[in-house]
Amino acid sequence: MSYRAALVALFLAPVAWGAAGLAGALGAAPEVVCPGENVRADGEEHPGPMRPGDTGCSVLEGSLPVATRTYEEQRNHQALQRRRDAGEGVLLMAYGAAGALLAWRATRPGGLGADRPGGP
């Protein structure tokens, strides 16, 4: 493999990573899922997705509770996380595509200025 192909391949890796992140964000399930212990209105903990009447979600880090969220707060948090993942995916894809294009153009015979009149 030539250095040109290797350089372009290095920029295609962020494109693939960004596409995977964007696909994950766009394909995420719309249900609200508590990442810890879900407490229903009757005061008991239940596994599974949250419902609008649930009183709280205890967010765990390992086995330690670090925060509590209501149904609305958890729904908004998940929506924000999906938007962030989608934005990061688009940015990675744009960075990788621009880098691959520039690497391909810069490493071809004659370089970047070969097709301009008066270029090298």
Beta strands, then each sheet from edge to edge (+ up, - down):
strand 1: 37-39
strand 2: 45-46
strand 3: 56-61
strand 4: 64-69
sheet 1: 2+ 1- 3+ 4-
end
